[in-house]
């Protein structure tokens, strides 16, 4: 034990490596990719101190080469989920009593391990099992996750230093306690950083976590688990339980010790979790905290003054990076009639240059969508667009699942801004464009704001400062992350805290102190240095 009030190291955003030809990191990641492709592994469950093999197996296969098997993993059943809950509750006593700076040190070390000796492994795992290009993997699984761990520690210190005022003779303090029970973390396939942040953000504050990863991301999840173990995270604090999503969530939600849910997934999944919690509300020891980032139908709105070249690059990168499998991806765009022919011409030219294939070929801009289910859903929207009135597939739309789940970037013109492709989340490389008359910009802004139930991200492209101010106000509630002359993707931890409202989630802003506030239950403490010795007050001296 030491006396002192430690300050955590100043956080910084992890520099993004380029992997350009000749760069040393390029040769290093290629060696790691070759080694991981050449060796199939088996992933057991780790519950408390024990490795468990259930015999019920799942598989990790590259979406871009689905005949190849990277790993087999053991799935949790009901018994293992209950064991994970029990292990979490057993670990809670010591974990929440650990000095906060000791918890902080674990995640600061994890960040440096991830950005250093584990960098190639986490990036390669994300490239192989989630079909990300090397640059998309780098900004996600290495840099953003390291950023989450460094900045969340910084925000944790900031939160703990938030203390009340004290009057003379009194010392008031605030005890930022962890929640009572355990937190269920439900994480998606598309961002390794989210998979790492959702269980660890509550854990930093002294909570214990049962973590249900997406089965298509177990391969990278096990690397995160290795990093946390190497950093010194005690057994039971975070337990990873891949398995049937409904079974895991239902069993966790049925526990009276459920203290919270930290979820990124579809709107329907989060609403189902919320509904189950509501049905069980009388059985909990405390009201569970529900934090969710869900769907999006993210927009790009072009003003007639927009810079066309910047707009087109924003559309290409925003819609087609990582095959459009980002909750923030540009999925619908409003283009003024005066710019329409120029935008289409340049957009088609740039899309025609996009290379698609295995992420192991670094020349490719796009790879495969995550699995057969996603492939079928996305191609059904494209097929719908070929035959629906007021829809026209302008270019793209080719698809093949013979070797991998490949879908060419697709652009569809939609006459009605409230039509299906302008409202529903597709989660794939499909961009719907609506042409509006320049004189009807207000009606187009209204449709942009109200046609879709989501409000996650959005962007405007405009060079008229007065119009930027006006459009920003008109679209104030249409997006939780709003971009001016930039694509609606690529939020950076501490720079653009991420989250949206309406059907897009609870807007608790991952990458900021706002998210950490949800994982504490404050206790106000008053100490009176000179307590009164008589119950009577001065005014009682006379009638």
Residue pairs with C-beta under 8 A, 6 or more apart in sequence:
6 101
7 157
8 101
8 104
8 108
8 153
8 154
8 156
8 157
9 108
9 150
10 154
11 147
11 150
11 151
11 153
11 154
11 494
12 150
13 143
13 147
13 492
13 493
13 494
13 495
14 111
14 115
14 142
14 143
14 144
14 146
14 147
14 150
15 143
16 135
16 138
16 139
16 143
17 23
17 25
17 138
18 25
18 135
19 25
19 26
19 29
19 134
19 135
19 138
19 362
20 26
26 134
26 362
28 120
29 120
29 123
29 124
29 134
30 360
31 120
32 120
32 121
32 123
32 124
33 124
33 127
33 128
33 360
36 70
36 121
36 124
36 125
36 128
37 68
37 70
37 128
37 360
40 69
40 70
40 71
40 72
41 70
41 71
41 72
42 71
42 72
42 73
42 74
43 60
43 71
43 72
43 73
43 74
43 218
43 219
43 222
44 51
44 52
44 53
44 73
44 74
45 51
45 52
45 53
45 54
45 74
45 76
45 80
45 240
45 241
45 242
46 52
46 225
46 235
46 239
46 240
47 80
47 83
47 84
47 87
47 236
47 239
47 241
48 83
48 87
48 90
48 91
48 235
48 236
48 239
49 235
52 74
52 80
52 83
53 74
54 74
54 75
54 76
54 77
54 80
55 74
56 74
56 75
56 77
56 243
57 72
57 73
57 74
57 75
58 72
58 73
58 74
58 75
58 215
58 218
58 242
59 69
59 71
59 72
59 73
60 69
60 70
60 71
60 72
60 73
60 129
60 216
60 218
60 219
61 67
61 68
61 69
61 70
61 129
62 68
62 70
62 128
62 129
62 131
62 358
62 368
62 404
63 129
63 130
63 131
63 216
63 367
63 368
63 369
63 370
63 371
63 404
63 405
64 131
64 357
64 358
64 359
64 367
64 368
64 403
64 404
64 405
64 406
65 358
65 403
65 404
66 403
66 404
66 405
67 403
70 128
70 129
70 219
71 218
71 219
71 222
73 218
73 222
73 242
75 242
75 243
75 244
76 84
76 241
76 242
76 243
76 248
77 243
77 247
78 247
78 251
80 241
80 243
81 210
81 241
81 243
81 247
81 248
81 251
81 252
82 251
84 210
84 239
84 241
85 182
85 210
85 251
85 252
85 255
85 257
87 235
87 236
87 239
88 182
88 208
88 209
88 210
88 236
88 237
88 239
89 181
89 182
89 208
89 257
90 236
91 208
91 234
91 235
91 236
91 237
92 178
92 182
92 207
92 208
94 234
95 103
95 203
95 206
95 208
95 234
95 236
95 237
96 177
96 178
96 206
96 207
98 206
100 156
100 157
100 160
100 206
103 203
103 204
103 206
104 153
104 156
104 157
104 204
105 232
106 228
106 231
106 232
106 233
107 149
107 150
107 152
107 153
107 200
107 204
107 231
108 149
108 150
108 153
109 231
109 232
110 149
110 200
110 227
110 228
110 230
110 231
110 233
111 145
111 146
111 149
111 150
112 146
113 227
113 230
113 231
114 122
114 142
114 145
114 146
114 149
114 227
115 142
115 143
115 146
118 223
118 226
118 227
118 230
119 142
121 223
122 141
122 142
122 145
122 192
122 220
122 223
122 224
122 227
123 134
123 137
123 138
123 141
123 142
124 137
125 141
125 192
125 219
125 220
125 223
126 132
126 137
126 140
126 141
126 192
126 220
127 133
127 134
127 137
127 359
127 360
128 219
128 359
129 216
129 217
129 218
129 219
129 220
130 137
130 189
130 190
130 192
130 216
130 217
130 220
130 370
131 323
131 359
131 367
131 368
131 369
131 370
131 404
132 140
132 141
132 322
132 359
132 367
133 322
133 359
133 362
133 364
133 365
133 366
133 367
134 359
134 362
136 321
136 322
137 192
137 359
139 490
140 191
140 192
140 193
141 192
141 193
141 220
144 191
144 193
144 492
144 493
145 192
145 193
145 196
145 197
145 224
147 193
147 492
147 493
147 494
147 511
148 193
148 196
148 197
148 200
148 201
148 493
148 510
148 511
149 196
149 200
151 493
151 494
151 511
152 197
152 200
152 201
152 204
152 515
152 516
153 204
155 512
155 513
155 516
156 204
156 205
156 516
158 513
159 176
159 205
159 513
159 516
159 517
159 520
160 176
162 174
162 176
163 172
163 173
163 174
164 172
164 173
164 174
164 524
165 172
166 172
169 528
169 529
169 530
170 526
170 527
170 528
170 529
171 526
171 527
171 529
172 524
172 525
172 526
172 527
173 524
173 525
173 527
174 522
174 523
174 524
174 525
175 522
175 523
175 524
175 525
176 205
176 520
176 522
177 206
177 520
177 521
177 522
177 523
178 202
178 205
178 206
178 207
178 519
178 520
178 521
179 202
179 207
179 259
179 260
179 286
179 289
179 519
179 520
179 521
180 257
180 259
180 285
180 286
180 521
181 255
181 256
181 257
181 258
181 259
181 260
181 284
181 285
181 286
182 207
182 208
182 209
182 210
182 252
182 255
182 257
182 258
182 259
183 199
183 202
183 207
183 208
183 209
183 210
183 259
183 260
183 261
183 262
183 289
183 519
184 209
184 210
184 212
184 249
184 252
184 253
184 258
184 260
184 261
184 262
184 263
185 198
185 199
185 202
185 209
185 210
185 211
185 212
185 238
185 261
185 262
185 263
186 198
186 212
186 245
186 249
186 261
186 262
186 263
186 264
186 265
186 269
186 273
187 194
187 195
187 198
187 199
187 211
187 212
187 213
187 214
187 217
187 221
187 263
187 264
188 194
188 195
188 214
188 217
188 264
188 265
189 214
189 216
189 217
189 370
190 322
190 325
190 326
190 327
190 370
191 264
191 326
192 217
192 220
192 224
194 264
194 293
194 510
195 213
195 214
195 217
195 220
195 221
195 224
196 224
197 510
198 211
198 262
198 263
198 264
199 209
199 211
199 238
199 240
199 262
200 209
200 228
200 238
201 262
201 510
201 515
201 516
201 519
202 209
202 260
202 262
202 519
203 209
203 233
203 237
203 238
204 516
204 519
205 516
205 519
205 520
207 259
207 260
207 519
208 236
208 237
208 238
209 237
209 238
209 239
209 262
210 239
210 241
210 248
210 252
211 221
211 238
211 239
211 240
211 241
212 241
212 242
212 243
212 245
212 248
212 249
212 252
213 221
213 240
213 242
215 242
215 245
216 370
216 371
218 242
221 240
221 242
222 240
225 238
225 240
228 238
241 248
245 269
249 273
249 276
250 276
252 258
253 261
253 273
253 276
253 277
253 280
254 280
254 283
256 283
256 284
256 285
257 285
258 277
258 280
258 284
258 288
259 286
259 288
259 289
260 288
260 289
260 290
260 291
260 518
260 519
261 273
261 277
261 288
261 289
261 290
261 291
261 292
262 291
263 269
263 270
263 273
263 290
263 291
263 292
263 293
263 294
264 292
264 293
264 294
264 327
265 292
265 294
266 294
266 295
266 425
267 294
267 295
267 425
267 453
267 454
267 503
267 504
269 294
270 292
270 294
270 505
273 290
273 292
274 290
274 292
277 288
277 290
281 287
286 521
289 518
289 519
290 506
291 506
291 508
291 515
291 518
292 505
292 506
293 327
293 456
293 498
293 499
293 500
293 504
293 505
293 506
293 508
293 510
294 327
294 503
294 504
294 505
295 327
295 425
295 454
295 456
295 503
295 504
296 327
296 328
296 329
296 331
296 425
296 454
296 456
296 457
296 500
296 504
297 331
297 332
297 422
297 423
297 424
297 425
297 452
297 453
297 454
297 456
298 318
298 327
298 328
298 329
298 330
298 331
298 332
298 454
298 456
298 457
298 458
298 459
298 479
298 488
298 489
299 330
299 331
299 332
299 333
299 334
299 448
299 452
299 458
299 459
299 478
299 479
299 488
300 311
300 314
300 315
300 318
300 330
300 332
300 333
300 334
300 458
300 459
300 460
300 461
300 487
300 488
301 333
301 334
301 444
301 445
301 448
301 458
301 459
301 460
301 461
301 471
301 475
302 311
302 333
302 334
302 335
302 336
302 339
302 343
302 460
302 461
302 462
303 336
303 441
303 460
303 461
303 462
303 463
303 464
303 467
303 468
303 471
304 336
304 338
304 339
304 438
304 441
305 462
305 463
305 464
305 467
306 336
306 339
306 461
306 462
306 463
307 461
307 463
307 485
308 339
308 342
308 343
308 346
309 346
310 461
310 485
311 339
311 343
311 461
312 343
312 346
312 347
312 350
313 350
313 487
314 330
314 459
314 461
314 485
314 486
314 487
314 488
315 330
315 333
315 343
315 347
315 431
315 487
316 347
316 350
316 351
316 354
316 409
317 487
317 489
318 329
318 330
318 459
318 487
318 488
318 489
319 329
319 330
319 331
319 409
319 429
319 430
319 431
320 351
320 354
320 365
320 366
320 409
320 429
320 431
321 329
321 365
321 366
321 489
322 329
322 366
323 366
323 367
323 368
323 369
323 407
323 428
323 429
324 331
324 409
324 426
324 427
324 428
324 429
324 430
324 431
325 369
325 370
325 374
325 427
325 428
326 489
327 427
327 456
327 457
327 504
328 456
328 457
328 481
328 488
328 489
328 490
328 491
328 498
329 427
329 488
329 489
330 431
330 459
330 487
330 488
330 489
331 425
331 426
331 430
331 431
331 432
332 414
332 421
332 422
332 431
332 432
332 433
332 434
332 452
333 431
333 432
333 433
333 434
334 417
334 434
334 436
334 444
334 447
334 448
335 343
335 433
335 434
335 435
335 436
336 435
336 436
336 437
336 438
336 441
337 435
337 436
337 437
337 438
338 438
340 435
344 394
344 433
347 411
348 394
348 395
348 411
351 395
351 396
351 409
351 411
352 395
354 365
354 366
354 409
355 361
355 363
355 364
355 365
355 366
356 364
356 365
356 366
356 367
356 406
356 408
356 409
357 364
357 367
357 406
358 364
358 367
358 404
359 367
366 409
366 429
367 404
367 406
368 404
368 405
368 406
369 375
369 378
369 405
369 406
369 407
369 428
369 429
370 405
371 405
372 401
372 405
374 405
374 427
374 428
375 399
375 401
375 405
375 407
377 426
377 427
377 428
378 399
378 407
378 426
378 427
378 428
378 429
378 430
379 399
379 407
381 420
381 421
381 424
381 426
381 428
381 430
382 393
382 397
382 399
382 407
382 410
382 412
382 430
384 391
384 420
384 421
385 391
385 392
385 393
385 397
385 410
385 412
385 421
385 430
386 393
386 397
388 419
388 420
390 414
390 415
390 416
390 419
391 412
391 413
391 414
391 415
391 419
391 421
392 412
392 413
393 410
393 411
393 412
394 411
394 412
394 413
394 433
395 410
395 411
396 408
396 409
396 410
396 411
396 429
397 408
397 410
398 407
398 408
399 406
399 407
399 408
400 406
407 428
407 429
408 429
409 429
409 431
410 429
410 430
410 431
411 431
411 433
412 421
412 430
412 431
412 432
412 433
413 432
413 433
413 434
413 435
414 421
414 422
414 432
414 433
414 434
415 434
415 435
416 422
416 434
417 434
417 436
417 444
417 447
417 448
417 451
418 447
418 451
421 430
421 432
422 432
422 434
422 447
422 451
422 452
423 451
423 452
423 453
424 452
425 454
434 444
434 447
436 443
436 444
442 474
445 471
445 474
445 475
446 474
448 458
448 475
448 478
449 474
449 475
449 477
449 478
453 502
453 503
454 500
454 502
454 503
454 504
455 477
455 478
455 479
455 480
455 500
455 501
455 502
455 503
455 504
456 479
456 480
456 481
456 499
456 500
456 504
456 505
457 479
457 480
457 481
457 482
457 483
457 488
457 489
457 491
457 500
458 475
458 478
458 479
458 481
458 482
458 483
458 488
459 482
459 483
459 484
459 485
459 486
459 487
459 488
460 468
460 471
460 472
460 475
460 482
460 483
460 484
460 485
461 485
462 468
462 471
462 484
462 485
463 485
468 484
472 482
472 484
475 482
477 501
477 502
479 488
479 500
480 498
480 499
480 500
480 501
480 504
480 505
480 507
480 509
481 488
481 491
481 496
481 498
481 499
481 500
491 497
491 498
491 511
492 511
493 510
493 511
494 511
494 512
496 511
497 509
497 510
497 511
497 512
497 514
497 515
498 509
498 510
498 511
499 505
499 506
499 507
499 508
499 509
499 510
499 515
500 507
501 507
508 514
508 515
508 518
509 515
